[in-house]
Amino acid sequence: MYRERPSTLAGVVAWSNAPRTPGWVLPDGCMDLIWDGEVLLVAGPDTTPKPTLPQQGVAITGLRFAPGLAPRVLGHPAHDLRDERVPLDELWGAATVRPLADRVAASADHLAALEALVAPLVLAAGPRDEPLVAAIERLRRRQPVAAVAEAIGLSERQLHRRALDAFGYGPKVLARILRLQAALAMVRNGVAAAVVAAETGFADQAHLAREVRALAGTTVRELVS
């Protein structure tokens, strides 16, 4: 069963799926550090739905980083990892990662071990990039990209470049993904699709359905059934 809990680290959600059940991971603007029972993996920002990792029935745990945080922690721009699942040793080298993986494997609490591994890196990453944090909030409110860039003191080109590094895709794609997540949260809470479409800025229910199909690869009904 999939479970989440708040992490001790700011901007991080701890999660587990044990025993692992099949399903789909939808684009959400986030990146994850995953322990799959054998190796440490980095899940880059997705633009399409991805199946959960194989080996059904095997426990898996991970940390989900808020948009923009993981690249600063991991030291790699998000666009390099877009739509990828990459062993951490490919990013940091086997000599660095092997003892870390051994430490997680030996722990009775894999989530706590992952948090201990990441904690000094989150601290070293320093303060959040406030302009990009502000950009996320403005995009959540469905402000046009040009208006967002102007509000945070960047040109549209600068915002696009920094968004690629931080989020893995440009602000327009990020805005679509944030809107999709907001809409799905409302639908899962029992709000009628027509109301969701109106309140999250879709032209109509058909527009919502098309966007769900484009980004989640399925229908609204299938996602909440």
N, C-alpha and C positions, 0 to 999 in steps of 0.2 A: 504494500500500500504506500502511495506517495504521501509524504508529510512535509510540512514546512514549519520552521520556528525562527523567531528573530535571532540573529547572531549577536554575539558580544561586540562585533565590529560594525562601525557605522557604515551604512551603505551596502550591507551584505545580508543576504538571507541564507540560512542553513537549511538544507533539505535532504531527505532520504527517500529511497524507493526500495523497500525490502519487505518481502521478496519482490524482486523486480517484475513489474507487470508491463505488458506491451501498451504502446500508446504513441502519441505524437507530441513533439515539442514545437510550439508555434513561435513565430517571430515576436520578440518582446523588447528588443533593443539592449538586452543584457548579454553578459558573458559569464561562463561558469568555469570553476576549477573542480574537477571530478575525480573521485577515487572509485574505480570500477571493480575493485577487489584484487587487481593485479598491477595496474599502472595508474599514474597521475595523468589526466588528460585536460586539455583546455578546449572548451566549446566556444567557438567564435560566435559573433552576432549573426543571426539567421535572417535570410530574406524569404525563405520558403519553409514549409513545415518539414520537420525531420523526424524519422522514427526514433523511439527511445533505443538506447544501445542494446545490442543482442545479449545472448545468454539469459534468456528468460528464467526467472526464479532466483538469480544471483543478486545479492544486495548491492546497491550503488548509493553513494553519498556525494554531496557536493556543496559548494558555496556559489551563490548567484550574486554577481556584482552589479550594482546599479549602473545604468548607462554612463559610460565615460570613466568609470573607476578602474576596471580591469587593465586597460592598456598602461596606466600609470603604475599599477602594482606589478604587472608582468614584464614591463619594459619593451612591449611590442605594439605597434599601431594596430588598431582594431581591423582596419581594412585588409591587413595581411592575413587575418584569420577568419574573414567573412565566409560563412557557410562551411566552415571546416571543423573537424574534431582532430586535434593535434596532440600527440604525446608531449608532455611538458619537457622531456629531455631533448626534444628537437629544438626547443627554444632556449633552454638553459644549459644543455649538455648533460650527458649521462653521469659524469663525475659529480656534478652538483645535485642532480635529481635523485640518484640512487639512494643515498642515505636518507633523504627526505621521504621517499617512498617506503623505505624500510621502517622508518619511524611510524608512518601512518599504518602500515600493515601490522605492526606489533602492538598498536594501541587497542584497548578494549572499546574505545569510543572514537570511531574514525572521524566523526564530525568535529569533535574537540581537537583532535590531532591536526585536522586541516586548518582550523581556526588558529591554532598555535603556530602553524607554519606560516600563515598569511599575516598574522598580527604585526610583526615588525615591518613587513613590506608596506602594509597600509599606513603605518605611522611614518615610514620613510617617504611615502608618496607625497606627503605634505598636504597643504590646504587644497580644497576642491578648486577646479577651474570655474570661478564664479560666473564669468560671462557665459560659459556653456551650460552651467546649471540654470542660469536665467533663461537661456535659449530653450532648454527642455520645457520649462514651465510655460513659456510663451507658446511653444508649439503645442503643448497639451491644450492650451486655450484656443487653438486653431488660428493663431495670428499668421498672416502671410509671411513667407520667408524674408521678403525685402524689409518688412516692418520689424521682424525679429532682429535682423542684422543691424539695422539702424539703431534699434533700442539698446543693443549691447556694444555699440561702437565699432562694428566691423563692417567691411564690405561684404556683399553676398559671396564673392569669391573666397575671401578669407574665412567666412563662416563655413562654406562648403569644405574647404581644405581641412579646417580644424575638426569639423564633424566627421570626416572620413577617418581621421586619426583616432578620435575619441569613441565614435559609435560604430564605425564600420561602413557607414553609408551617409549620403548627404542629408541635409535637413528635411527635404521634401519626403524622402522615403521614411525617415524617422517619424515625421508627423503622421504619415499613414499608419505606421505600426502602433504608435501611441494611441491613435484614434481607434484602431481595431481593438486594442486591449481594453480601452475604456468601454467600448460597445459590448464586448464579450462579457465583461464583468457585470454590466447591467442585465444582459440577457440571462446570465447564470443566476442572478438574483430575482428572476421571475418577471422582469419588465418586458412588456410586449415589444416585439421587434419594430413595429411601426413607431412606437414612442422612442425606442432607442435610436432609431435612425434620425428622428427629428432632433433629439437632444444632443446627439454627438456630431451633428453637422453634415450628415449625409443628405443628398437631395431627396431621397425617398427610400422605402424599404428595399426596392430592387437594387438601388445603388449600394446599400449595405450588403445585400446578398452577393453582388458581384465582387465587392472588396474582400469579403470573407472567402469567397472562392479563390480569388487571386493570391491572397496572402496565407490562407490557412488550408487551401486545397480541398475544401469540403463545404458543407452547408451549415447555416446557423443551427438548424435542428439537430444535425448529427453531432455538433460540438457540445450541445447541452443535454443530449439524451443519455 
